[in-house]
Amino acid sequence: MTTESSRRSTPQLFTEVFAQVAALISTELRLMRAEAGEKLSQMVTGVALIAATAVVMISALVMLLQGIAAWLVALGWQPHWAALIVAAVVAAIGAVMLIKAMNDLKASNLRPERTLHQLNKDLNVAKEQV
């Protein structure tokens, strides 16, 4: 007794395999779009956090820095040296914060790793079937 799959011709089998691979690729592309949206949301959240931090901290930081400079002047420093030291320390802290923010926004952190891994697996399965 022969089954339906044994009665199909080789071209029919290839057509079916290619149709399944096309459907699989379409599904994987939808997954990639969803993951890309997730990564974009992550990036937007990071940028929004940087902006919100800057807005909230500017006024407090200005007052704190003025207080530190005034304290250094009270300790006997010249006003211009006190301001310069405070500015240098703040610039170093800002540089560290900027480096952290830039690392969070690197393109390598935003790649859709799961989708790329799954596409590679699917490609290998398709090659095996063909």
Buried (B, 14 or more C-beta within 10 A) or exposed (E): EEEEEEEEEEEEEEEEEEEEBEEBBEEBEEBBEEBBEEBEEBBEEBEEEBEEEEEEEEEEBEEEBEEBBEEBBEEEBEEEEBBBBBEEEBEEEEEEBEEEBEEBBEEEEBEBEEBEEBBEEBBEEBEEEE
